[in-house]
């Protein structure tokens, strides 16, 4: 099972890839949102089935182009 740190790193890597695909070279104002899905569900016979927790992470930010100043 992946750790939350690993999942967060993957979300950030995907955010960077999306920014580079747009022609940008940086991402600013990065924010992470976390989602936990309830592991409890009802099976076909009406009984309760307990599953492992499922975590989701999204990374949001602004893709920008940073240029060197001529100073």
SEFIZA-3560 file (N, C-alpha, C; in Angstrom, 3 decimals):
REM SEFIZA-3560
<numar><xx>0.846</xx><yy>-1.175</yy><zz>0.000</zz><atom>N</atom></numar>
<numar><xx>0.000</xx><yy>0.000</yy><zz>0.000</zz><atom>CA</atom></numar>
<numar><xx>0.896</xx><yy>1.244</yy><zz>0.000</zz><atom>C</atom></numar>
<numar><xx>0.522</xx><yy>2.206</yy><zz>-0.821</zz><atom>N</atom></numar>
<numar><xx>1.305</xx><yy>3.434</yy><zz>-0.917</zz><atom>CA</atom></numar>
<numar><xx>1.046</xx><yy>4.337</yy><zz>0.286</zz><atom>C</atom></numar>
<numar><xx>2.079</xx><yy>5.043</yy><zz>0.694</zz><atom>N</atom></numar>
<numar><xx>1.910</xx><yy>5.983</yy><zz>1.796</zz><atom>CA</atom></numar>
<numar><xx>1.312</xx><yy>7.280</yy><zz>1.262</zz><atom>C</atom></numar>
<numar><xx>0.762</xx><yy>8.056</yy><zz>2.155</zz><atom>N</atom></numar>
<numar><xx>0.180</xx><yy>9.339</yy><zz>1.780</zz><atom>CA</atom></numar>
<numar><xx>1.244</xx><yy>10.267</yy><zz>1.200</zz><atom>C</atom></numar>
<numar><xx>2.469</xx><yy>10.171</yy><zz>1.686</zz><atom>N</atom></numar>
<numar><xx>3.575</xx><yy>10.989</yy><zz>1.165</zz><atom>CA</atom></numar>
<numar><xx>3.836</xx><yy>10.647</yy><zz>-0.296</zz><atom>C</atom></numar>
<numar><xx>3.845</xx><yy>9.359</yy><zz>-0.616</zz><atom>N</atom></numar>
<numar><xx>4.075</xx><yy>8.921</yy><zz>-1.992</zz><atom>CA</atom></numar>
<numar><xx>2.955</xx><yy>9.399</yy><zz>-2.910</zz><atom>C</atom></numar>
<numar><xx>1.722</xx><yy>9.292</yy><zz>-2.449</zz><atom>N</atom></numar>
<numar><xx>0.579</xx><yy>9.733</yy><zz>-3.250</zz><atom>CA</atom></numar>
<numar><xx>0.655</xx><yy>11.237</yy><zz>-3.479</zz><atom>C</atom></numar>
<numar><xx>1.036</xx><yy>11.988</yy><zz>-2.460</zz><atom>N</atom></numar>
<numar><xx>1.171</xx><yy>13.444</yy><zz>-2.588</zz><atom>CA</atom></numar>
<numar><xx>2.268</xx><yy>13.803</yy><zz>-3.599</zz><atom>C</atom></numar>
<numar><xx>3.382</xx><yy>13.090</yy><zz>-3.554</zz><atom>N</atom></numar>
<numar><xx>4.472</xx><yy>13.338</yy><zz>-4.512</zz><atom>CA</atom></numar>
<numar><xx>4.025</xx><yy>13.059</yy><zz>-5.943</zz><atom>C</atom></numar>
<numar><xx>3.240</xx><yy>12.004</yy><zz>-6.133</zz><atom>N</atom></numar>
<numar><xx>2.735</xx><yy>11.684</yy><zz>-7.468</zz><atom>CA</atom></numar>
<numar><xx>1.784</xx><yy>12.776</yy><zz>-7.967</zz><atom>C</atom></numar>
<numar><xx>0.934</xx><yy>13.289</yy><zz>-7.086</zz><atom>N</atom></numar>
<numar><xx>0.014</xx><yy>14.363</yy><zz>-7.472</zz><atom>CA</atom></numar>
<numar><xx>0.790</xx><yy>15.608</yy><zz>-7.887</zz><atom>C</atom></numar>
<numar><xx>1.853</xx><yy>15.934</yy><zz>-7.158</zz><atom>N</atom></numar>
<numar><xx>2.677</xx><yy>17.092</yy><zz>-7.492</zz><atom>CA</atom></numar>
<numar><xx>3.405</xx><yy>16.872</yy><zz>-8.819</zz><atom>C</atom></numar>
<numar><xx>3.899</xx><yy>15.669</yy><zz>-9.046</zz><atom>N</atom></numar>
<numar><xx>4.581</xx><yy>15.359</yy><zz>-10.308</zz><atom>CA</atom></numar>
<numar><xx>3.625</xx><yy>15.511</yy><zz>-11.490</zz><atom>C</atom></numar>
<numar><xx>2.383</xx><yy>15.063</yy><zz>-11.329</zz><atom>N</atom></numar>
<numar><xx>1.389</xx><yy>15.208</yy><zz>-12.393</zz><atom>CA</atom></numar>
<numar><xx>1.057</xx><yy>16.677</yy><zz>-12.637</zz><atom>C</atom></numar>
<numar><xx>1.013</xx><yy>17.474</yy><zz>-11.576</zz><atom>N</atom></numar>
<numar><xx>0.761</xx><yy>18.908</yy><zz>-11.721</zz><atom>CA</atom></numar>
<numar><xx>1.889</xx><yy>19.563</yy><zz>-12.509</zz><atom>C</atom></numar>
<numar><xx>3.129</xx><yy>19.208</yy><zz>-12.190</zz><atom>N</atom></numar>
<numar><xx>4.282</xx><yy>19.758</yy><zz>-12.915</zz><atom>CA</atom></numar>
<numar><xx>4.247</xx><yy>19.360</yy><zz>-14.385</zz><atom>C</atom></numar>
<numar><xx>3.948</xx><yy>18.099</yy><zz>-14.665</zz><atom>N</atom></numar>
<numar><xx>3.873</xx><yy>17.630</yy><zz>-16.047</zz><atom>CA</atom></numar>
<numar><xx>2.807</xx><yy>18.392</yy><zz>-16.830</zz><atom>C</atom></numar>
<numar><xx>1.668</xx><yy>18.639</yy><zz>-16.201</zz><atom>N</atom></numar>
<numar><xx>0.594</xx><yy>19.380</yy><zz>-16.869</zz><atom>CA</atom></numar>
<numar><xx>1.030</xx><yy>20.812</yy><zz>-17.160</zz><atom>C</atom></numar>
<numar><xx>1.756</xx><yy>21.429</yy><zz>-16.239</zz><atom>N</atom></numar>
<numar><xx>2.245</xx><yy>22.797</yy><zz>-16.444</zz><atom>CA</atom></numar>
<numar><xx>3.245</xx><yy>22.842</yy><zz>-17.593</zz><atom>C</atom></numar>
<numar><xx>4.163</xx><yy>21.889</yy><zz>-17.628</zz><atom>N</atom></numar>
<numar><xx>5.167</xx><yy>21.853</yy><zz>-18.700</zz><atom>CA</atom></numar>
<numar><xx>4.505</xx><yy>21.599</yy><zz>-20.053</zz><atom>C</atom></numar>
<numar><xx>3.451</xx><yy>20.797</yy><zz>-20.079</zz><atom>N</atom></numar>
<numar><xx>2.720</xx><yy>20.530</yy><zz>-21.323</zz><atom>CA</atom></numar>
<numar><xx>2.060</xx><yy>21.798</yy><zz>-21.864</zz><atom>C</atom></numar>
<numar><xx>1.775</xx><yy>22.743</yy><zz>-20.969</zz><atom>N</atom></numar>
<numar><xx>1.192</xx><yy>24.028</yy><zz>-21.381</zz><atom>CA</atom></numar>
<numar><xx>2.263</xx><yy>25.031</yy><zz>-21.800</zz><atom>C</atom></numar>
<numar><xx>3.524</xx><yy>24.642</yy><zz>-21.696</zz><atom>N</atom></numar>
<numar><xx>4.621</xx><yy>25.533</yy><zz>-22.054</zz><atom>CA</atom></numar>
<numar><xx>5.124</xx><yy>26.376</yy><zz>-20.900</zz><atom>C</atom></numar>
<numar><xx>4.716</xx><yy>26.052</yy><zz>-19.703</zz><atom>N</atom></numar>
<numar><xx>5.146</xx><yy>26.800</yy><zz>-18.519</zz><atom>CA</atom></numar>
<numar><xx>6.379</xx><yy>26.137</yy><zz>-17.908</zz><atom>C</atom></numar>
<numar><xx>7.105</xx><yy>26.905</yy><zz>-17.087</zz><atom>N</atom></numar>
<numar><xx>8.305</xx><yy>26.341</yy><zz>-16.471</zz><atom>CA</atom></numar>
<numar><xx>8.260</xx><yy>26.352</yy><zz>-14.942</zz><atom>C</atom></numar>
<numar><xx>7.103</xx><yy>26.693</yy><zz>-14.375</zz><atom>N</atom></numar>
<numar><xx>6.971</xx><yy>26.704</yy><zz>-12.915</zz><atom>CA</atom></numar>
<numar><xx>5.498</xx><yy>26.623</yy><zz>-12.524</zz><atom>C</atom></numar>
<numar><xx>5.275</xx><yy>26.219</yy><zz>-11.284</zz><atom>N</atom></numar>
<numar><xx>3.929</xx><yy>26.205</yy><zz>-10.708</zz><atom>CA</atom></numar>
<numar><xx>4.000</xx><yy>26.954</yy><zz>-9.387</zz><atom>C</atom></numar>
<numar><xx>3.105</xx><yy>27.927</yy><zz>-9.200</zz><atom>N</atom></numar>
<numar><xx>3.083</xx><yy>28.698</yy><zz>-7.956</zz><atom>CA</atom></numar>
<numar><xx>1.734</xx><yy>28.521</yy><zz>-7.269</zz><atom>C</atom></numar>
<numar><xx>1.694</xx><yy>28.843</yy><zz>-5.990</zz><atom>N</atom></numar>
<numar><xx>0.447</xx><yy>28.768</yy><zz>-5.231</zz><atom>CA</atom></numar>
<numar><xx>-0.093</xx><yy>27.351</yy><zz>-5.127</zz><atom>C</atom></numar>
<numar><xx>0.791</xx><yy>26.387</yy><zz>-4.928</zz><atom>N</atom></numar>
<numar><xx>0.377</xx><yy>24.982</yy><zz>-4.888</zz><atom>CA</atom></numar>
<numar><xx>-0.405</xx><yy>24.696</yy><zz>-3.610</zz><atom>C</atom></numar>
<numar><xx>-1.503</xx><yy>23.974</yy><zz>-3.782</zz><atom>N</atom></numar>
<numar><xx>-2.372</xx><yy>23.602</yy><zz>-2.669</zz><atom>CA</atom></numar>
<numar><xx>-2.748</xx><yy>22.134</yy><zz>-2.838</zz><atom>C</atom></numar>
<numar><xx>-2.803</xx><yy>21.408</yy><zz>-1.750</zz><atom>N</atom></numar>
<numar><xx>-3.189</xx><yy>20.002</yy><zz>-1.789</zz><atom>CA</atom></numar>
<numar><xx>-4.537</xx><yy>19.832</yy><zz>-1.107</zz><atom>C</atom></numar>
<numar><xx>-5.388</xx><yy>19.014</yy><zz>-1.696</zz><atom>N</atom></numar>
<numar><xx>-6.663</xx><yy>18.648</yy><zz>-1.096</zz><atom>CA</atom></numar>
<numar><xx>-6.659</xx><yy>17.138</yy><zz>-0.893</zz><atom>C</atom></numar>
<numar><xx>-7.246</xx><yy>16.706</yy><zz>0.216</zz><atom>N</atom></numar>
<numar><xx>-7.239</xx><yy>15.290</yy><zz>0.570</zz><atom>CA</atom></numar>
<numar><xx>-8.664</xx><yy>14.772</yy><zz>0.653</zz><atom>C</atom></numar>
<numar><xx>-8.853</xx><yy>13.550</yy><zz>0.186</zz><atom>N</atom></numar>
<numar><xx>-10.163</xx><yy>12.921</yy><zz>0.180</zz><atom>CA</atom></numar>
<numar><xx>-10.025</xx><yy>11.538</yy><zz>0.806</zz><atom>C</atom></numar>
<numar><xx>-10.894</xx><yy>11.223</yy><zz>1.734</zz><atom>N</atom></numar>
<numar><xx>-10.928</xx><yy>9.887</yy><zz>2.327</zz><atom>CA</atom></numar>
<numar><xx>-12.286</xx><yy>9.276</yy><zz>2.020</zz><atom>C</atom></numar>
<numar><xx>-12.271</xx><yy>8.128</yy><zz>1.371</zz><atom>N</atom></numar>
<numar><xx>-13.522</xx><yy>7.447</yy><zz>1.052</zz><atom>CA</atom></numar>
<numar><xx>-13.864</xx><yy>6.478</yy><zz>2.173</zz><atom>C</atom></numar>
<numar><xx>-15.120</xx><yy>6.457</yy><zz>2.544</zz><atom>N</atom></numar>
<numar><xx>-15.597</xx><yy>5.605</yy><zz>3.629</zz><atom>CA</atom></numar>
<numar><xx>-15.375</xx><yy>4.137</yy><zz>3.275</zz><atom>C</atom></numar>
<numar><xx>-14.703</xx><yy>3.394</yy><zz>4.138</zz><atom>N</atom></numar>
<numar><xx>-14.393</xx><yy>2.003</yy><zz>3.816</zz><atom>CA</atom></numar>
<numar><xx>-15.545</xx><yy>1.036</yy><zz>4.048</zz><atom>C</atom></numar>
<numar><xx>-16.628</xx><yy>1.520</yy><zz>4.606</zz><atom>N</atom></numar>
<numar><xx>-17.738</xx><yy>0.640</yy><zz>4.940</zz><atom>CA</atom></numar>
<numar><xx>-18.722</xx><yy>0.609</yy><zz>3.775</zz><atom>C</atom></numar>
<numar><xx>-19.120</xx><yy>-0.565</yy><zz>3.361</zz><atom>N</atom></numar>
<numar><xx>-20.071</xx><yy>-0.684</yy><zz>2.263</zz><atom>CA</atom></numar>
<numar><xx>-21.030</xx><yy>-1.837</yy><zz>2.550</zz><atom>C</atom></numar>
<numar><xx>-22.140</xx><yy>-1.846</yy><zz>1.869</zz><atom>N</atom></numar>
<numar><xx>-23.137</xx><yy>-2.905</yy><zz>2.048</zz><atom>CA</atom></numar>
<numar><xx>-22.984</xx><yy>-3.892</yy><zz>0.896</zz><atom>C</atom></numar>
<numar><xx>-22.930</xx><yy>-5.180</yy><zz>1.223</zz><atom>N</atom></numar>
<numar><xx>-22.804</xx><yy>-6.177</yy><zz>0.159</zz><atom>CA</atom></numar>
<numar><xx>-24.174</xx><yy>-6.590</yy><zz>-0.366</zz><atom>C</atom></numar>
<numar><xx>-24.203</xx><yy>-7.505</yy><zz>-1.314</zz><atom>N</atom></numar>
<numar><xx>-25.442</xx><yy>-7.899</yy><zz>-1.991</zz><atom>CA</atom></numar>
<numar><xx>-26.462</xx><yy>-8.536</yy><zz>-1.054</zz><atom>C</atom></numar>
<numar><xx>-26.019</xx><yy>-9.143</yy><zz>0.037</zz><atom>N</atom></numar>
<numar><xx>-26.950</xx><yy>-9.794</yy><zz>0.965</zz><atom>CA</atom></numar>
<numar><xx>-27.414</xx><yy>-8.868</yy><zz>2.081</zz><atom>C</atom></numar>
<numar><xx>-26.989</xx><yy>-7.597</yy><zz>2.035</zz><atom>N</atom></numar>
<numar><xx>-27.398</xx><yy>-6.638</yy><zz>3.048</zz><atom>CA</atom></numar>
<numar><xx>-26.451</xx><yy>-6.548</yy><zz>4.225</zz><atom>C</atom></numar>
<numar><xx>-25.418</xx><yy>-7.375</yy><zz>4.241</zz><atom>N</atom></numar>
<numar><xx>-24.427</xx><yy>-7.328</yy><zz>5.311</zz><atom>CA</atom></numar>
<numar><xx>-23.441</xx><yy>-6.193</yy><zz>5.094</zz><atom>C</atom></numar>
<numar><xx>-22.663</xx><yy>-5.920</yy><zz>6.099</zz><atom>N</atom></numar>
<numar><xx>-21.669</xx><yy>-4.852</yy><zz>6.013</zz><atom>CA</atom></numar>
<numar><xx>-20.306</xx><yy>-5.450</yy><zz>5.713</zz><atom>C</atom></numar>
<numar><xx>-19.640</xx><yy>-4.875</yy><zz>4.746</zz><atom>N</atom></numar>
<numar><xx>-18.301</xx><yy>-5.303</yy><zz>4.355</zz><atom>CA</atom></numar>
<numar><xx>-17.352</xx><yy>-4.161</yy><zz>4.660</zz><atom>C</atom></numar>
<numar><xx>-16.300</xx><yy>-4.427</yy><zz>5.411</zz><atom>N</atom></numar>
<numar><xx>-15.341</xx><yy>-3.390</yy><zz>5.775</zz><atom>CA</atom></numar>
<numar><xx>-14.120</xx><yy>-3.495</yy><zz>4.871</zz><atom>C</atom></numar>
<numar><xx>-13.875</xx><yy>-2.452</yy><zz>4.136</zz><atom>N</atom></numar>
<numar><xx>-12.754</xx><yy>-2.400</yy><zz>3.205</zz><atom>CA</atom></numar>
<numar><xx>-11.684</xx><yy>-1.468</yy><zz>3.747</zz><atom>C</atom></numar>
<numar><xx>-10.463</xx><yy>-1.552</yy><zz>3.206</zz><atom>N</atom></numar>
<numar><xx>-9.420</xx><yy>-0.605</yy><zz>3.634</zz><atom>CA</atom></numar>
<numar><xx>-9.795</xx><yy>0.822</yy><zz>3.228</zz><atom>C</atom></numar>
<numar><xx>-9.284</xx><yy>1.786</yy><zz>3.961</zz><atom>N</atom></numar>
<numar><xx>-9.525</xx><yy>3.179</yy><zz>3.610</zz><atom>CA</atom></numar>
<numar><xx>-8.925</xx><yy>3.481</yy><zz>2.249</zz><atom>C</atom></numar>
<numar><xx>-9.581</xx><yy>4.348</yy><zz>1.515</zz><atom>N</atom></numar>
<numar><xx>-9.078</xx><yy>4.795</yy><zz>0.217</zz><atom>CA</atom></numar>
<numar><xx>-8.824</xx><yy>6.294</yy><zz>0.334</zz><atom>C</atom></numar>
<numar><xx>-7.602</xx><yy>6.707</yy><zz>0.013</zz><atom>N</atom></numar>
<numar><xx>-7.231</xx><yy>8.112</yy><zz>0.092</zz><atom>CA</atom></numar>
<numar><xx>-7.016</xx><yy>8.659</yy><zz>-1.308</zz><atom>C</atom></numar>
<numar><xx>-7.385</xx><yy>9.907</yy><zz>-1.490</zz><atom>N</atom></numar>
<numar><xx>-7.120</xx><yy>10.602</yy><zz>-2.741</zz><atom>CA</atom></numar>
<numar><xx>-6.476</xx><yy>11.940</yy><zz>-2.437</zz><atom>C</atom></numar>
<numar><xx>-5.586</xx><yy>12.360</yy><zz>-3.313</zz><atom>N</atom></numar>
<numar><xx>-4.911</xx><yy>13.647</yy><zz>-3.162</zz><atom>CA</atom></numar>
<numar><xx>-4.977</xx><yy>14.372</yy><zz>-4.494</zz><atom>C</atom></numar>
<numar><xx>-5.354</xx><yy>15.639</yy><zz>-4.453</zz><atom>N</atom></numar>
<numar><xx>-5.287</xx><yy>16.472</yy><zz>-5.650</zz><atom>CA</atom></numar>
<numar><xx>-4.346</xx><yy>17.631</yy><zz>-5.373</zz><atom>C</atom></numar>
<numar><xx>-3.607</xx><yy>18.011</yy><zz>-6.401</zz><atom>N</atom></numar>
<numar><xx>-2.698</xx><yy>19.152</yy><zz>-6.306</zz><atom>CA</atom></numar>
<numar><xx>-3.207</xx><yy>20.223</yy><zz>-7.261</zz><atom>C</atom></numar>
<numar><xx>-3.331</xx><yy>21.444</yy><zz>-6.760</zz><atom>N</atom></numar>
<numar><xx>-3.791</xx><yy>22.577</yy><zz>-7.561</zz><atom>CA</atom></numar>
<numar><xx>-2.756</xx><yy>23.685</yy><zz>-7.485</zz><atom>C</atom></numar>
<numar><xx>-2.610</xx><yy>24.413</yy><zz>-8.586</zz><atom>N</atom></numar>
<numar><xx>-1.666</xx><yy>25.525</yy><zz>-8.595</zz><atom>CA</atom></numar>
<numar><xx>-1.795</xx><yy>26.313</yy><zz>-9.881</zz><atom>C</atom></numar>
<numar><xx>-1.020</xx><yy>27.361</yy><zz>-9.986</zz><atom>N</atom></numar>
<numar><xx>-1.024</xx><yy>28.219</yy><zz>-11.171</zz><atom>CA</atom></numar>
<numar><xx>0.240</xx><yy>27.971</yy><zz>-11.978</zz><atom>C</atom></numar>
<numar><xx>0.062</xx><yy>27.557</yy><zz>-13.226</zz><atom>N</atom></numar>
<numar><xx>1.196</xx><yy>27.338</yy><zz>-14.117</zz><atom>CA</atom></numar>
<numar><xx>1.633</xx><yy>28.691</yy><zz>-14.669</zz><atom>C</atom></numar>
<numar><xx>2.927</xx><yy>28.988</yy><zz>-14.569</zz><atom>N</atom></numar>
<numar><xx>3.450</xx><yy>30.287</yy><zz>-15.006</zz><atom>CA</atom></numar>
<numar><xx>4.756</xx><yy>30.097</yy><zz>-15.773</zz><atom>C</atom></numar>
<numar><xx>5.135</xx><yy>31.155</yy><zz>-16.479</zz><atom>N</atom></numar>
<numar><xx>6.435</xx><yy>31.196</yy><zz>-17.133</zz><atom>CA</atom></numar>
<numar><xx>7.276</xx><yy>32.211</yy><zz>-16.379</zz><atom>C</atom></numar>
<numar><xx>8.382</xx><yy>31.749</yy><zz>-15.834</zz><atom>N</atom></numar>
<numar><xx>9.285</xx><yy>32.629</yy><zz>-15.097</zz><atom>CA</atom></numar>
<numar><xx>10.454</xx><yy>32.964</yy><zz>-16.015</zz><atom>C</atom></numar>
<numar><xx>10.718</xx><yy>34.263</yy><zz>-16.145</zz><atom>N</atom></numar>
<numar><xx>11.818</xx><yy>34.730</yy><zz>-16.989</zz><atom>CA</atom></numar>
<numar><xx>12.853</xx><yy>35.418</yy><zz>-16.128</zz><atom>C</atom></numar>
<numar><xx>14.103</xx><yy>35.332</yy><zz>-16.556</zz><atom>N</atom></numar>
<numar><xx>15.182</xx><yy>36.011</yy><zz>-15.857</zz><atom>CA</atom></numar>
<numar><xx>15.091</xx><yy>37.503</yy><zz>-16.121</zz><atom>C</atom></numar>
<numar><xx>15.275</xx><yy>38.284</yy><zz>-15.078</zz><atom>N</atom></numar>
<numar><xx>15.291</xx><yy>39.733</yy><zz>-15.214</zz><atom>CA</atom></numar>
<numar><xx>16.655</xx><yy>40.149</yy><zz>-15.755</zz><atom>C</atom></numar>
<numar><xx>16.693</xx><yy>41.149</yy><zz>-16.610</zz><atom>N</atom></numar>
<numar><xx>17.935</xx><yy>41.585</yy><zz>-17.229</zz><atom>CA</atom></numar>
<numar><xx>18.838</xx><yy>42.380</yy><zz>-16.318</zz><atom>C</atom></numar>
<numar><xx>18.517</xx><yy>42.474</yy><zz>-15.040</zz><atom>N</atom></numar>
<numar><xx>19.342</xx><yy>43.275</yy><zz>-14.123</zz><atom>CA</atom></numar>
<numar><xx>20.545</xx><yy>42.495</yy><zz>-13.683</zz><atom>C</atom></numar>
//
